[in-house]
Amino acid sequence: MFRTLTLAPPDAIFGLTEAFGRDPNPDKINLGAGVFKDEAGRTPVLAAVTAAERRLVDGERSKVYRPIVGEARYGELVRDLVFGDEPPPGLGDRCVTAHSPGGTGALRVVGECLAKLPRRPTVWVTTPTWANHRAIFSAAGLRLEALPYFDATANALDFGALLDGLNRPAPGDVVLLHGCCHNPTGVDPSPTQWQQIAERLSARELLPLVDFAYQGFGDGLQEDAQGVRMLAERLPELIVCSSFSKNFGLYNERTGAVSILAENADAAELVRSNLKVAIRSNYSNPPAHGANIVRTILDDAELASGWRAELAMMRDRIRGMRTLFVETLAAKRASLDGAAILRQRGMFSLIPGVGPAAAQSMRDKYSVYIVDSGRINVAGITPSNVERLCDALVGVL
Ligand code: LMR
């Protein structure tokens, strides 16, 4: 029977990691998957994580199952990270937070719950968006539509088009936004624009679903949550999918959460019960280790402050590499708008003019791996690879 299958294409992002592994060139550069790297090109385990793991190993007495939605304390800590230590009154009773295997697991569970609503909503995604969004929501049985977002000529947010676009979804449809550090463009709304988005979503009775995978990589943990918190103040219902892959460096521990704000505590119970069914029929209950690490860090003042300092170091290194990248491009007289690249936030930069053909040439001619959309993982740039990266870009442009 398996011979009747057709060969599926490689994954747009992790397929690059596989191709990179096969490339024999010793000077190859991987700027594909969104993974933080230090100056030496390594993805370190954070010191706060190692310290938490030591405590966990010493204190662990059992590996018994976790509750279907994960531990309550983890849920509370994640909720405070997302909505702040002083959230709007009553938010705690309206909020259900479930531990999920990574941000992807959170999105998929949400997709399955949305697909069970009596009126199955369409999910509206920004153009462009993370390569996996479409796959996740269509696998869950939902229809997707595109919203305008990015003006490639100006390398900036096309805010007017986005606001206009928000007039198209039907009431009850879902609008998928990126909480900060938009993937792949690095272009985010300003606080004033978030306010306008919140108002438009409210007026049109749309349900925001925020993919929040880079909290702390833009301007800071609190600053990056401004948009999400404005939505929480303005709207009766909101879904936030958090990932701790990047900000805690827990990529392979698959650690994330979904936080759903319902209209009131009774509706929150309906949400919780349906989340449980979606989780139980997918992976039964979540893997504990990554969430144990996050809980141990956030529940301990010293570990938490060490973690925040490490997060700030990662953020600063990415910013430094963004500047170096722009300066190196300028020195090579590349025809790219450096100011626009410097305005982008987080791990990524989308390079206008680089599409699938140019990305393929970068791989074939220069052994430089970037996503076909022209997305570069700025966190993978180092002082020792920036020259070769910019030569490759200038070459294909
Ligand atoms: C990315 O966009 O590269 C990361 O979020 C990794 C992934 O899962 O695709």
Residues whose N, C-alpha, C, O or C-beta is under 5 A from the ligand:
A	BS01	LMR	I13 G32 A33 G34
